Amino acid sequence: MNPPKKGPVRTAKGVFDAWEKRTELVKLQTNAESAANDAKTIRLKALRLEKEKQDAIEAAANPPPPTPAKKRAPKRIVAG
């Protein structure tokens, strides 16, 4: 005679329930990762905007020196 099996009985409902449980766990994990990624994106965007603001203030306070006008080279006529 066979010894009794350990674990859940393999029925259609048991397999479906196990699949449903795994699917729910994956959804929860992806939602948590998405929320963490969104929070990181928001934080980095705030840092970038603050840096751009600081750079704009610094650029307004210290404008770059004017560049000297470049002299145009005379056109050369080539006899052909």
C-alpha positions as CSV (number, residue, x, y, z in Angstrom):
1,M,0.0,0.0,0.0
2,N,1.2,3.5,-0.8
3,P,2.1,5.9,2.1
4,P,-0.1,9.0,2.4
5,K,1.0,12.0,0.5
6,K,2.4,15.1,2.3
7,G,1.2,18.5,1.2
8,P,-1.9,19.7,-0.6
9,V,-4.0,17.3,-2.7
10,R,-3.5,17.8,-6.4
11,T,-7.0,18.8,-7.5
12,A,-8.0,21.3,-10.1
13,K,-9.0,23.7,-7.4
14,G,-5.8,23.2,-5.5
15,V,-3.7,23.9,-8.5
16,F,-5.8,27.0,-9.4
17,D,-5.5,28.3,-5.8
18,A,-1.7,27.9,-5.8
19,W,-1.5,29.7,-9.1
20,E,-3.8,32.5,-7.9
21,K,-1.7,32.9,-4.7
22,R,1.6,33.1,-6.7
23,T,0.0,35.6,-9.1
24,E,-1.2,37.8,-6.2
25,L,2.3,37.7,-4.6
26,V,3.9,38.8,-7.9
27,K,1.4,41.6,-8.3
28,L,2.1,42.8,-4.8
29,Q,5.8,42.7,-5.4
30,T,5.6,44.6,-8.7
31,N,3.4,47.2,-7.1
32,A,5.9,47.7,-4.3
33,E,8.8,48.0,-6.7
34,S,6.8,50.4,-8.8
35,A,6.0,52.6,-5.8
36,A,9.6,52.6,-4.8
37,N,10.7,53.5,-8.3
38,D,8.1,56.3,-8.4
39,A,9.3,57.7,-5.1
40,K,12.9,57.6,-6.3
41,T,11.9,59.4,-9.6
42,I,10.1,62.1,-7.6
43,R,13.1,62.6,-5.3
44,L,15.5,62.8,-8.2
45,K,13.3,65.2,-10.2
46,A,13.1,67.5,-7.1
47,L,16.9,67.4,-6.8
48,R,17.3,68.2,-10.5
49,L,14.9,71.1,-10.4
50,E,16.7,72.5,-7.3
51,K,20.1,72.2,-9.1
52,E,18.7,73.9,-12.2
53,K,17.4,76.7,-10.0
54,Q,20.7,77.2,-8.3
55,D,22.5,77.1,-11.7
56,A,20.1,79.8,-13.1
57,I,20.8,82.0,-10.0
58,E,24.5,81.6,-10.4
59,A,24.4,82.2,-14.1
60,A,22.4,85.4,-13.5
61,A,24.9,86.6,-10.9
62,N,28.0,85.8,-12.9
63,P,27.3,86.2,-16.6
64,P,29.9,84.8,-18.9
65,P,32.3,87.3,-20.5
66,P,31.4,88.4,-24.0
67,T,33.1,86.4,-26.7
68,P,35.3,88.5,-29.1
69,A,33.9,88.9,-32.6
70,K,35.6,86.6,-35.1
71,K,37.1,88.1,-38.2
72,R,36.0,86.7,-41.4
73,A,38.6,85.3,-43.7
74,P,38.6,87.0,-47.1
75,K,37.2,85.0,-50.0
76,R,39.8,83.7,-52.3
77,I,39.2,83.7,-56.0
78,V,40.7,80.7,-57.7
79,A,41.2,80.9,-61.4
80,G,39.8,77.9,-63.1
